[in-house]
Amino acid sequence: PRILTLDGGQAIVEFDPAGNVVARHEIPDNDAVAGGFLRTAVDKSGRRLIAASGVGWQQLHLFDHDWKPTLAFPKDKNPGIADVQLAALATDAEPQLYVGYWGGVGVQGVGLDGKRRWAIRSFNQVVQLTVAPADLPNSADPSAKTLWGTSDRGTIFVLGPDGKPQPE
């Protein structure tokens, strides 16, 4: 087991269970210094992926199981990232990145290749995203998970794996 933490927005630091530094992984070209978070998932091959981003950051940074930076997303300027989830919502799917933004950009589903799979702009100020618990499956596909989020609407919005809105 390892403990991961951000050193500002410049690096991810790995500790062993005793608190000793094992490694430091630089986040390339990141200007953000605060408000960061880490997300992790396992791909279909069982390899660990790590995403680093933060509230107000311009990009998320994805690392593969060998700590090689594989993606910085998005490339375009935006009002700021609110939250990111890294998960496989559909059965037997590779994980995707689910990115919520401030300022009218909404929520985007992004493949590990950095291509947007879908976008929904009807959520003006996304606050947080989470993957629904496994015992609350998508009604259209009982084996699929859903993405929950909060925004300035004052409700919990629900999105299916394809980004289609479900009842709030």
C-alpha positions in Angstrom: 0.0 0.0 0.0 1.0 3.6 -0.7 -0.3 6.9 0.5 -0.5 9.6 -2.1 -0.7 13.4 -1.5 -0.2 16.5 -3.5 2.7 18.9 -2.9 0.9 22.0 -3.9 0.0 21.5 -7.6 3.6 20.7 -8.6 4.0 17.0 -7.6 2.3 13.9 -6.3 4.3 12.5 -3.4 4.2 8.8 -2.4 4.6 7.6 1.1 4.8 4.1 2.6 2.6 3.1 5.5 5.3 4.3 8.0 5.3 7.8 6.5 8.6 7.6 4.6 8.8 9.3 1.2 9.0 6.6 -1.5 8.8 8.8 -4.6 7.9 12.2 -6.0 6.1 12.5 -9.3 6.3 15.9 -10.9 3.1 17.3 -12.6 4.3 18.8 -15.8 3.4 22.4 -16.7 1.0 23.0 -13.9 0.7 26.5 -12.5 -1.9 25.7 -9.8 -0.7 25.6 -6.3 -3.7 24.9 -4.0 -7.1 23.2 -3.9 -5.9 20.0 -5.5 -7.3 16.4 -5.3 -6.4 13.0 -6.6 -8.6 10.4 -8.2 -7.6 6.8 -9.0 -9.1 3.8 -10.8 -8.0 0.5 -12.4 -8.2 -0.1 -16.1 -9.5 -3.3 -17.7 -6.0 -4.8 -17.5 -5.8 -4.1 -13.8 -3.3 -1.3 -14.1 -3.7 1.7 -11.7 -4.4 5.2 -13.2 -4.1 8.4 -11.2 -5.7 11.7 -12.0 -4.6 15.0 -10.4 -6.6 18.2 -10.6 -8.2 20.7 -8.3 -10.8 23.3 -7.7 -10.2 26.2 -10.1 -7.4 24.4 -11.9 -7.3 24.7 -15.7 -6.5 21.1 -16.4 -6.5 17.6 -15.0 -3.3 15.5 -15.3 -3.5 11.8 -15.9 -0.7 9.3 -15.0 -0.4 5.7 -16.0 0.7 2.8 -13.7 4.4 3.6 -14.3 3.8 7.3 -13.4 4.2 8.4 -17.0 2.1 11.5 -17.7 -0.4 10.4 -20.4 -2.9 13.3 -20.6 -3.4 17.0 -19.7 -7.0 18.0 -20.3 -8.5 20.3 -21.5 -6.2 22.2 -23.8 -8.5 25.2 -24.1 -8.9 27.9 -21.4 -12.0 27.5 -19.2 -13.6 29.1 -16.2 -12.1 26.5 -13.9 -12.5 22.8 -13.0 -14.8 22.1 -10.1 -14.4 18.4 -9.8 -13.2 15.3 -11.6 -14.1 11.6 -11.3 -12.1 8.7 -12.8 -14.3 5.7 -13.2 -15.9 3.0 -15.4 -19.6 3.6 -15.3 -20.6 1.1 -18.0 -20.1 -2.6 -17.5 -16.8 -3.9 -18.9 -15.8 -0.4 -20.0 -12.4 1.3 -19.6 -12.5 4.1 -17.0 -13.3 7.6 -18.3 -12.8 11.0 -16.9 -15.9 13.0 -15.8 -15.1 16.7 -15.6 -17.3 19.3 -14.0 -16.7 23.0 -14.5 -17.6 26.3 -13.3 -19.1 29.0 -15.5 -21.4 27.3 -17.9 -19.1 24.6 -19.3 -21.1 21.9 -17.5 -20.0 18.3 -17.4 -17.9 16.4 -19.9 -17.2 12.7 -20.3 -13.6 12.2 -21.6 -11.9 9.1 -22.8 -8.4 8.3 -21.6 -7.2 9.4 -25.0 -8.3 13.0 -24.2 -11.3 13.0 -26.6 -14.6 14.3 -25.4 -17.2 11.5 -25.6 -20.1 13.8 -24.6 -20.8 17.2 -23.0 -23.8 18.6 -21.2 -23.8 22.3 -20.6 -27.1 22.7 -18.7 -25.3 22.7 -15.3 -23.9 26.2 -15.0 -21.9 26.0 -11.8 -20.9 22.4 -11.1 -19.8 22.0 -7.4 -19.1 18.3 -7.0 -19.3 15.0 -8.8 -19.4 11.4 -7.5 -20.0 7.9 -8.8 -23.3 6.6 -7.4 -23.1 3.7 -5.0 -23.2 0.3 -6.6 -26.5 -0.6 -5.0 -28.2 2.4 -6.8 -27.8 1.3 -10.4 -28.8 3.0 -13.6 -32.5 2.2 -14.2 -31.9 1.7 -18.0 -29.1 -0.8 -17.4 -29.1 -2.4 -13.9 -25.4 -3.2 -14.2 -24.3 0.3 -15.0 -23.4 3.0 -12.5 -24.4 6.7 -12.7 -22.7 9.9 -12.1 -24.2 12.3 -9.5 -23.4 15.9 -9.2 -24.4 19.1 -7.6 -24.6 22.6 -9.1 -26.2 25.9 -8.6 -29.6 24.3 -9.4 -29.9 23.1 -5.8 -30.6 19.5 -6.8 -28.6 16.3 -7.3 -28.3 15.7 -11.0 -27.9 12.2 -12.4 -26.1 11.3 -15.6 -25.8 7.9 -17.2 -22.6 6.5 -18.6 -23.4 8.1 -22.0 -24.0 11.5 -20.4 -27.8 11.4 -20.8 -29.6 13.1 -17.9 -31.8 11.0 -15.7 -34.4 12.3 -13.1 -32.9 14.6 -10.6 
